[in-house]
Amino acid sequence: MNQVSALFKKEIMESVRNFKLFVLLAVFIIIGIISPLTALLMPDIMAMVMEDAGISFDLPAVTGMDSYVQFFGNMNQLGLPILVVVTGSILTNEFTRNTLVNFLTKGLKRHNVIIVKFLYTALMWTFVYVLSAVTAYLYTMYYWDNQLENIWGAFALTWLYGVFLISVIMLASAIFRTSFLGVLFTLLGVVIIMIILSIHPAAAEYLPQSLITSNVELLTGESGLSNVLPAVLITVAASVLILLLSIMTFNKATI
């Protein structure tokens, strides 16, 4: 227990010193603010563009749904990649700087390193994501005041996918030992694998990738929570399995 608490303190100090926590906090708060703001201003922007082009077109009224569409789009295209890039070196730095040698020679269990780094990164992701989601939610309620039935379920899907990515980061870092290859594998390798697997429509709905494509369908009622449950269970199981593989790989690594 003393090892775990000491490692947690080490991770907190490092994330503050290298500004990773503040970078993530700034990025995700901005996403939470600009998503509803973009939805609110988009009709005016489109009207100006069409007026300059001499096009006459009646734009539909903006609703809270447009705000959430913007939020999930920004989170999938900007937030999640930044999460991977910023946290991609959380384990590889230990290889390049040899900072764990003294700890390991004094009896530090290797599996504690992976577990603590995973849990701390997951907690950091949870903290910044919840702030971002709550910010977007409050602004959306302020501008449109409409409550969507499955909004918290939709938020949770993206959160779970982020945890899945963190487990992949752990494994990629343990294998490649460089942040560049780890990030590249997480962002491209995993996506490519899922694209190949999703060629078969029957398999696509069970992949973790489907979590971040089902948010809007939940909000519109095209899909229910029961429809995404298989993908949720598979994502949880895959995250646990990948984390175990990370521990096994790190246990065999030469520090």
N, C-alpha and C positions, 0 to 999 in steps of 0.2 A: 504493500500500500504506500509505503514511503517512496518507493521508486516511481510509482504512478504519479503521486502528487508532485514530486520533484520534476518529473518530465513535463507535467502540465504547466508548472511555473516557468520552466525553460521555454516552452512553446509560446506562452503568453508574452514573455519578455521579448522574444525574437520577433513575433508578429507586430509588436509595438515599435521596436527599434528599426525594423526594415520597412515600416509603414504599410505592410500588407493589409492589416485590419482596417486602417484608415482609407486605403485605396478602395477596398471592397465596399466599405461603408459609404463612401462618396458616390461611387458608381451606382450602387443599388438604390440609394435615396434619390438620386437624379432620375433613375428609371421610374421610380414610384411617382415622381412629380410630373415628369414630362409626358408620361403615357396618357393620363386624362387631359392634360393641357393640349397635347397634339390633337386628340380627338375633338376637343372643344373648338380649336382654331382651324381645323382642317377645312370645314365648309367655307370659311372666309378666304382661306388661301386658294382653294379650288375655284371659288367665284372670281377672284382677281385674275387667276391664270386664264380662265375661260373668257373673261371679259376682254383681256388683252388679245386673245386669239380670235375674238369675234364669234364665240360659240355661246349659244343660248341653251341652258339646260337647268332643270329644276332639281336641286340637290335634295336628297332625303334628309329628314331631321336626324340630328345626332342624338344617340341614346347612350345610356351607361354601358351597353354592350360594346359599343365602339371603343370606349375607354379600356375595357378589359381585353379586347382584341389587340389594341395597341400594347398593353402591358405584357401579354403573353408573347407577342411578336418580338418586342424589345428584349424580354428575358431570354427567349430561345436564341435569338440572333446575336445578342450583345452580352447579356448578363452571364449566361452559362459559359461561353468561351472565355470571358474575362476571369471567371472563377477558376477555370482550369489553368489558365496562364499564370495567374497570381499565386496559386497554391501548388503549381506543378513542381516547384523546387523544395517543397517542405521535407522530403526525404533525401533527395539527391544532394542537397547541401551537406548532409552528414557524411556522404562519401567523399566529396571534393575537399572538405575542410578537415576530415578525420576527427570530428568533434566527439564521436561516440567511443573512441578507443579507450579513454580513461574510465568511462562509465562501465563499459563491458568488462574490462579487466577487474573492476571492483565488484562484479557480481550482478550487473544489470541484465535482466532477462531480455533477450532479443524480441520476443513476442510482445513485450510491454512497449517497445519502441513503436511498432506498427500500430498497436491498439490505441495508444495515446495520441499518436499523430492523426490517425483516422478520426478518433472521437473529437479531438480539438478542431480539426478542419471541418467536421460535420457540425459542431456547435457554432463555429464562426459563420459557416454558410447559413445555418438556421437563423442566427441573430440578424445578419444583414438582409436575408430574404424576407423574414417576417416584418422587419421595418419597412422594406420596400413594398410588400403586399398590403400592409396596413395603411401606408401612405397613399397608395393608389386607391384603395377601398374608400378611405375617408374623403379624398378629393372627389371621387366618383359620386359618393353619396351627397356631397355638398352641391355639386353641379347638377345632378340629375335626380337624386333621391329615389332611386329604384333598386330594390333588393332582388337579386337573382338567386334562385333556389339552391343551386349547386356551386356557388362561388367558392366556398371554403374547400370543397372537394377538388375543384379545379386548381386552386392554389396549392393544395397538398400534392397533386400529381407532379408539378414542376419541382417541388421541394424534394420528393422522393427520387426523381431523376437526377437531381444534383448530388444526392447521397450516393447514388449508383456511380456517377462520374468520379466521385472522390475515391471510391473503392478501386476503380480502374486506375486512377492516378497512383495509388499505393502500389499496385501490382506493376504498372509500367515503370515506375521509379526503381523498384527493387530489381527489375530485370535489366533495364538499360543504364541505370545509374547516372544519367544526364538528364537535366530538366528539359532540354530541347527535344530529345527523342521521346521522353515520357509524355510531354504535351502533344507532340505530333501524333503519337500512337493513340492517345486518348481522344483527340479531336477528329483525326482522320481515320485511324484504324478501326475504332469502334463504330463510327458512322458508316464506313464502307462495308463492314461486316453485316451491320443491320440492314443496309440497303440491299445487299445480296440476299439475305435471308427473307426480306420482305417482298421479294419478287413474287413469291407465292402468297396470294391475298389471304389465305387461311392462316398463314403464320404471322402476318404483319400485326394483327391485333394482340398478339401475345408477347411482342418484343418490348423491351423497356422504352424504345424510341416512340412507341405509340402513346406513352404517357404525356409527352409534350405536344402531341397532335390531337389529343382528345379534349383539351381544356375548353375550347370554344364549343365543341359538340355537346359537352355537359351543360354549358350555359344556355345553349339554344334548345335543349331538350332532345336533340337528335340522338343522344346517347345517355345512358343512365350509369350510376355508380356500379351497378351489377355488371355492366358490360366491360368496364375497365378493371374489374377485380382480378381476372386471370393475369393480366399484365402486371398488376400491382404485386401479386404473390410471386410471380416469376422474377420481377425486379428485386424484391426483397431477398429471395433465395439466391439469385445471381450475385447480389452485393455481398452476402455472407460468404458464398463460395469463393469469390474473387479475393475477399479479405483473408480467408484462410490460405489461399494460394500465395498471397503476398507474404504472409508470415512464414510459410514454408520456404519461399524463395529467399527471404531475408536471413533466415536461419542458416542457409547454406552459403551466403555471400561472405566474401573475404573483406573485412573492414580495414 
